[in-house]
């Protein structure tokens, strides 16, 4: 039951991020700049900067993890020999 609850939480979080980002990038440019809805969103410059930064962090951690695995694998082979 806990796995299903965690999955539901992740699904709801993903859907809310998707809806927020879609409204921010697609709908907000067509709304007048003095409208009150603009106060709920970051400036448009961040619409590209935040996903690119998240992607760079994700790839960095992935490559770091793979590098650590490769080094440990190499050290394990040297100890056996």
N, C-alpha and C positions, 0 to 999 in steps of 0.2 A: 504494500500500500504506500510506503514511503517513496518508492521509486516513481509511482504514478503521480504522487503529489509533487515531487520535484520536477518531473516532466511537464506537468500542467503549469507549474510556476515558470519554467523556462519558456514554454510555449506562449504564455500570456505576456511575458517580458519581451519576447521577440516580436510578437504582433504589435505591442504598444510602441516599440522602437521603430518598427517599419512604418506604422501609421504616422507617427510624429515626423519622421524624416521625409516621408512622401508629402505630407502637408507643407513642411518647411521648404522643400525644394521645388515642388510642382505647383502648389496652390498659392503660397505666400507672395510670389512675384506679381500675381495678378490682383492683389489686394492693395488698396491705397496705403501709402506709407504712413499716414497719420492715423490709421485705424488702430483701435486698442488691441487687436489680436497680435500685432507685432511685438508687444511686450512679453509674450509667452515664448518667443523664439530668439535664438542667437542671431547675430548679423550673418548675412549671406556668405561672407568670406569663409566662415567656419564650416559651411556645408561641404566643402571639398577638403579642407585642412584636417578636420577631425577623422573622417574615414581613412584618409591617407596615413595619418599618424597612427591610427589603430592597426592598419595593415602592416606598417613598418615595424611596430612593436611585436605583433603576432609573428611575423616572419623572423624577426631577430630572436625571439624566444625559441622558435622552432629550430632554427639553425644552431643556436647555442645548445639545445638539447641533443640534437643529432651529433654535434661535435663532441659533447661529453660522452655520449654512447660510443663513438668511434675511438676516443682516447682510452676509455675503460676496456673496450674490446682488445685494443692493441696491447695494453698493459697486461691483461689477463693471459694473452698468448705468450708474452715474454716470460712470465712467471712459470708457466708450465714447461717451457723449454729448458 
